[in-house]
Structure formats: structure tokens, C-alpha cells
Amino acid sequence: MKKFLLVSFLICCTLFADINTTKKELDFREKITNSYHGFLNNIDCYIADYEDINQSNYKKISKNKLYLIFSFKNSKDNPLQKNLYLKANIRLPQTQKKLEITLSKQTINDMDNQNIDANNERALEDEKLHVGFKYYLYKERYSIIFAKLGFRLHSPFGIYGEFAMQKSYFYHTLQTILESNIYYYINKDYIKASAAITFFKPLSDTYILEQKNEVLLDYESKSRKLKQTLRLYHFINTKTRMQYQLTYASFDDDVCNLCQDWYGANINFHHNVKKWLFFEVIPQVLKRRENSFEFEKIVTINFGITFSK
């Protein structure tokens, strides 16, 4: 724990020692951002079969953001876990109505992944980087149907397919989202599926309440996992927000009927230091069946750099 705090302190000092952005820092970020957008523009030009830069299309391309995130997680069993990953939803002018390219970290546990990609690929038990090609079969304001081909960019390398549907309903200020996903792991030849219903209710200008019910089906192990989550979003100001979360999970198989799996609580503090720089602190407590429901404490600290115009 002491080593973890020391490393976090040194990183904070390095990042925030000179809070005023220097010209060198701007040049560094602009260079990476321009290279990123130039690469996307070359792909778009290739698809459209033209060589010169189309200024209108380039403005659309420049709206794409790339996030570089350094993550440090400390727990009793794993004193210091370090992760470095990218996040992006890439939309090109020539394909944006039908196709997206995604870079994301994925995990079955929302509490580990809530601030990264909480609404994407939650049925995958993986925290490493994935690249996906998402094709929209149907896309309207409140309804989407898409198919996706995903690639796991680490050992063991793997390919999976996904088919998903999502529909939103509104009743006064209450929003309800229905969603379902089916995953097919090509290299292992087995299927997983998930379904969820989520309710959003604004309580005021600064608070939003979310309640989510989710089920995960694993056809290989013939098991089902159920999870209920309650979240309160608190928007303190334009730079700072907090998220409070309670989660209860159970499982069901041939031996056990709706047995307690794990439960926990966490707080997510997110602060934008600059337009391009943010950090998050996520303390978490939980009890899990595989650890005989012993009390566990986990602290995650994330530092993120945004490359954008």
C-alpha cells in the first residue's frame, strides 16, 4: 500500500508540477492529435477514392477523440496492478452512418470498468485492449441494432462476434433502456448472452439516479449471473463530478439457485484538470463468494490524456 501511494504521489507531482501548459506540451499533443486525425483522413480518402483533403470531411474527422489512460489499482491480493490502454469511438464521414471502429477495455465487472466503457462489451471477462468494427444494421435516435467483429490484441489472441439491440423509452423525465447482446467466441466456439433494463431519473440539475438490472447467460457452463446496480451521479461543476454506486450480484446453476455471488460499494471522483488532462480516484469495498465473503478494499487511480482539437 505504501509503495502504491508513493508511486501515485510521484505521478501526481509529475503531471501537475507545471499546471500552466507550455508551448512544448501543446506542440507534443498537437503533433499526436494531427497524426491521429491524418491517419483517419487517409483511411477516409481511401474509402472515398480521392487523394486531396476534403475540408468538410476533415472537420468531421477532427471531432474524433483519442484517450490515453494510465490506471493503477491496489488491493490486498494484488498490491499494485498497472494498466495502460486506449479508448476511442472512431467515426469516418464516409462510413459514420453504418460503421464505427472502437478501441476499448472490456470487463464483466462494471465496478472495475465504469469510468472506461460502462455501456460497451460488459459481457467480456477481459480488461485488456480490444479493437472492434461495429456495423449498424438499424440506427435511429432511440433504437439501434448492430453487429460487431472484435479482436483481442493480447495473448491469448482471439476473435469474437457480437449482435446487439438497444431501445430507449421516455415517460416524462424517466428514461428506460432495454438492451440485449449475444457474443460468439470464434476460437473457443462458445456463446454468451446478456440482457439488461436500465432506468434513468433526473432528480435535479446536478443529480441523476440510475437503476440497472442485468442477466448474463453462459451457455458453456450452463450458468446465469444476475446483477442489480444503483448509481447516483453528482455533477458538482463543469470540471468535477462524482458517482456513488451500490451493486449486488447473484448466480444460478444446476447446483445453486440464486445464490449470493458478491456485493459492494464504490465512489468515483472525476476531475478535469485541463481540457486535455483528467484524473479519477475510485475507492471500493466489496465481499465476494470466492474469497469467503471477506471484506476487501480496492483503490483505483486513473490518469487520462485526451488528444483532440
DONUTI-683527 format. One line per 8 residues: number of its first residue (from 1); for each residue x, y, z of C-alpha. Coordinates in Angstrom, 2 decimals, decimal comma, m for minus. Layout:
BEGIN
NUM = X:Y:Z  ... $
END
This chain:
BEGIN
1 = 0,00:0,00:0,00  2,83:2,40:0,85  4,53:1,70:m2,49  1,26:2,30:m4,30  0,70:5,64:m2,58  4,29:6,67:m3,26  4,01:5,86:m6,97  0,68:7,72:m7,18 $
9 = 2,18:10,72:m5,43  5,15:10,84:m7,81  2,84:10,61:m10,82  0,69:13,43:m9,46  3,78:15,58:m8,94  4,97:14,86:m12,46  1,62:15,63:m14,06  0,77:18,72:m12,06 $
17 = 4,18:20,24:m11,30  3,66:22,78:m14,07  m0,09:23,27:m14,26  0,28:26,01:m16,88  0,50:24,41:m20,30  3,79:25,16:m22,01  4,27:25,56:m25,74  6,30:22,34:m25,81 $
25 = 3,40:20,42:m24,23  0,99:21,93:m26,73  3,26:21,00:m29,63  3,53:17,43:m28,31  m0,21:16,93:m28,02  m0,96:18,71:m31,27  1,58:16,55:m33,08  m0,02:13,32:m31,84 $
33 = m3,54:14,68:m32,48  m2,66:15,77:m36,02  m1,03:12,41:m36,74  m4,11:10,60:m35,42  m6,53:12,68:m37,48  m4,24:12,46:m40,54  m4,26:8,67:m40,29  m8,06:8,62:m40,08 $
41 = m8,29:11,03:m43,02  m6,11:8,73:m45,14  m8,48:5,85:m44,40  m11,47:8,02:m45,31  m9,81:9,17:m48,53  m9,04:5,57:m49,46  m12,67:4,57:m48,93  m13,95:7,55:m50,93 $
49 = m11,26:7,07:m53,61  m9,97:10,64:m53,59  m6,48:11,97:m52,89  m6,89:15,60:m51,80  m8,09:16,54:m48,33  m11,78:17,37:m48,23  m12,03:20,23:m45,72  m15,64:19,50:m44,82 $
57 = m14,85:15,86:m44,13  m11,66:16,73:m42,27  m13,66:18,89:m39,84  m15,82:15,86:m39,09  m12,74:13,67:m38,67  m11,19:16,19:m36,25  m14,10:15,63:m33,86  m12,75:12,15:m33,11 $
65 = m11,02:11,95:m29,75  m8,35:9,54:m28,56  m7,94:8,82:m24,84  m4,69:7,52:m23,34  m5,32:6,23:m19,82  m2,88:5,14:m17,13  m4,55:3,04:m14,46  m3,23:1,91:m11,07 $
73 = m5,24:m0,46:m8,88  m4,27:m1,51:m5,38  m5,79:m4,35:m3,34  m4,68:m6,79:m0,66  m4,19:m9,72:m3,04  m2,61:m7,59:m5,80  m0,57:m4,75:m4,24  m0,21:m2,77:m7,47 $
81 = m1,77:m3,52:m10,84  m0,72:m1,21:m13,66  m2,57:m0,83:m16,95  m2,12:1,38:m19,98  m4,86:1,45:m22,60  m6,59:3,48:m25,28  m10,22:4,42:m25,70  m11,88:5,72:m28,86 $
89 = m15,05:5,51:m30,93  m13,91:6,34:m34,44  m16,42:7,73:m36,92  m15,40:8,49:m40,51  m17,51:10,71:m42,83  m17,76:8,02:m45,50  m18,95:5,31:m43,11  m20,30:7,05:m39,98 $
97 = m23,93:6,15:m40,67  m23,10:2,45:m40,76  m19,66:1,72:m39,34  m17,64:2,58:m36,24  m14,19:1,49:m35,12  m13,85:1,06:m31,37  m10,88:0,86:m29,02  m11,93:m0,21:m25,56 $
105 = m11,08:m2,02:m22,39  m13,69:m4,61:m21,52  m14,69:m6,47:m18,39  m17,66:m8,28:m16,93  m17,43:m6,16:m13,78  m18,87:m2,67:m14,16  m17,23:m1,61:m10,91  m13,79:m2,09:m12,44 $
113 = m14,77:m0,56:m15,74  m17,47:2,03:m15,08  m15,34:5,04:m15,93  m13,87:3,49:m19,07  m16,61:1,87:m21,10  m19,54:1,09:m18,87  m22,05:0,63:m21,68  m19,93:m1,43:m24,02 $
121 = m18,99:m5,14:m24,08  m19,82:m5,69:m20,41  m20,18:m9,44:m21,00  m16,48:m9,98:m21,73  m14,25:m11,08:m18,86  m11,27:m9,08:m20,04  m9,53:m5,85:m19,06  m7,12:m5,67:m21,99 $
129 = m7,38:m3,64:m25,18  m9,78:m4,73:m27,91  m10,34:m3,37:m31,40  m13,81:m3,71:m32,86  m15,60:m2,98:m36,13  m19,22:m2,15:m35,37  m21,72:m2,22:m38,25  m25,16:m0,68:m37,69 $
137 = m27,94:m2,72:m39,24  m30,51:m0,22:m37,95  m29,87:3,16:m36,36  m32,33:5,79:m35,23  m32,34:8,26:m32,37  m33,75:5,86:m29,77  m33,18:2,46:m31,40  m30,07:0,66:m32,66 $
145 = m29,23:m2,81:m33,94  m25,63:m3,63:m34,73  m23,23:m6,47:m35,46  m19,61:m6,31:m34,43  m16,39:m8,17:m35,11  m13,91:m7,80:m32,26  m10,23:m8,64:m31,87  m8,35:m9,17:m28,61 $
153 = m4,92:m7,59:m29,03  m3,05:m9,61:m26,44  m2,22:m13,21:m25,65  m4,22:m15,36:m25,97  m5,35:m13,61:m29,14  m8,98:m14,13:m30,01  m11,79:m13,12:m32,32  m15,42:m12,78:m31,32 $
161 = m18,65:m11,72:m32,93  m21,41:m9,71:m31,31  m25,02:m8,97:m32,16  m26,82:m6,33:m30,08  m30,10:m4,42:m29,87  m30,95:m1,36:m27,80  m34,20:0,59:m27,41  m34,94:3,68:m25,30 $
169 = m38,33:4,79:m23,97  m39,28:8,07:m22,31  m42,10:8,81:m19,90  m41,94:12,41:m18,69  m38,44:12,64:m17,15  m37,96:8,87:m16,76  m35,82:7,14:m19,38  m35,88:3,35:m19,77 $
177 = m33,28:1,48:m21,84  m33,75:m2,13:m22,94  m30,71:m3,91:m24,37  m29,56:m7,41:m25,27  m26,25:m8,77:m26,54  m25,11:m12,12:m27,93  m21,41:m12,97:m28,14  m19,84:m15,79:m30,12 $
185 = m16,19:m16,60:m29,36  m14,88:m17,96:m32,63  m11,64:m19,54:m31,42  m13,31:m21,26:m28,44  m16,63:m21,95:m30,18  m18,98:m20,98:m27,38  m21,68:m18,39:m26,76  m22,51:m15,83:m24,08 $
193 = m25,54:m13,58:m23,93  m26,65:m10,67:m21,76  m29,82:m8,64:m21,29  m30,46:m5,54:m19,21  m33,08:m2,96:m18,33  m31,91:0,41:m17,04  m33,87:3,34:m15,59  m32,60:6,94:m15,53 $
201 = m34,32:9,63:m13,48  m33,02:13,23:m13,16  m33,52:14,39:m9,58  m32,29:17,95:m10,15  m29,87:19,87:m12,35  m26,93:18,26:m10,55  m28,18:14,76:m9,66  m29,23:11,80:m11,83 $
209 = m30,35:8,43:m10,43  m29,78:5,17:m12,33  m31,07:1,70:m11,51  m29,97:m1,25:m13,61  m30,93:m4,94:m13,72  m28,78:m7,31:m15,75  m28,55:m11,03:m16,50  m25,63:m12,87:m18,11 $
217 = m26,04:m16,33:m19,65  m23,04:m18,59:m20,21  m24,02:m21,50:m22,45  m20,75:m23,35:m21,88  m21,03:m23,57:m18,08  m24,86:m23,51:m18,21  m24,91:m20,78:m15,56  m26,68:m17,46:m15,14 $
225 = m25,50:m14,37:m13,31  m27,82:m11,61:m12,16  m26,77:m8,15:m11,06  m28,61:m5,13:m9,66  m26,90:m1,76:m9,57  m27,92:1,57:m8,09  m25,93:4,67:m9,12  m26,20:8,33:m8,21 $
233 = m24,43:10,81:m10,47  m23,47:14,15:m8,91  m22,31:16,90:m11,28  m20,54:19,34:m8,98  m19,41:21,75:m11,71  m18,22:21,67:m15,33  m14,89:20,12:m14,28  m15,82:17,82:m11,43 $
241 = m18,33:15,02:m10,96  m18,86:12,16:m8,53  m20,57:8,80:m8,84  m21,87:6,70:m5,94  m22,64:3,04:m6,59  m24,12:0,01:m4,84  m24,09:m3,43:m6,51  m25,50:m6,84:m5,61 $
249 = m24,79:m9,92:m7,75  m26,07:m13,49:m7,60  m25,67:m16,62:m9,71  m27,80:m19,58:m10,69  m26,73:m23,00:m11,98  m27,58:m26,71:m11,62  m26,33:m26,77:m8,03  m27,27:m23,37:m6,64 $
257 = m30,45:m21,35:m7,14  m29,89:m17,57:m6,98  m27,00:m17,83:m4,54  m25,19:m14,73:m3,40  m22,11:m14,07:m5,56  m20,74:m10,69:m4,47  m21,82:m7,22:m3,33  m20,03:m3,93:m2,91 $
265 = m19,99:m0,15:m2,98  m17,71:2,42:m4,56  m17,29:6,13:m5,18  m15,84:7,61:m8,37  m14,33:11,10:m8,18  m13,57:12,55:m11,63  m11,85:15,89:m12,18  m10,75:17,61:m15,39 $
273 = m7,56:19,47:m14,58  m7,31:20,79:m18,11  m9,31:20,28:m21,26  m6,81:17,56:m22,19  m5,98:16,13:m18,75  m8,14:14,40:m16,12  m7,78:12,08:m13,16  m10,08:9,74:m11,25 $
281 = m9,95:8,25:m7,77  m12,16:5,19:m7,14  m12,22:3,67:m3,64  m14,20:0,43:m3,47  m15,27:m2,08:m0,82  m16,76:m5,49:m1,59  m17,31:m9,07:m0,45  m17,05:m11,99:m2,86 $
289 = m18,06:m15,64:m2,68  m14,70:m16,88:m3,99  m12,98:m15,08:m1,10  m15,40:m16,49:1,51  m17,05:m13,05:1,70  m14,08:m11,49:3,41  m14,08:m7,70:3,49  m11,94:m6,32:0,61 $
297 = m10,72:m2,79:m0,06  m9,62:m1,68:m3,52  m8,38:1,73:m4,67  m8,07:2,63:m8,36  m6,43:5,81:m9,65  m6,66:6,73:m13,33  m4,84:9,46:m15,22  m6,10:10,32:m18,70 $
305 = m4,80:12,41:m21,59  m7,22:13,47:m24,33  m5,92:14,03:m27,85  m8,42:16,25:m29,65  m8,84:19,60:m31,37 $
END
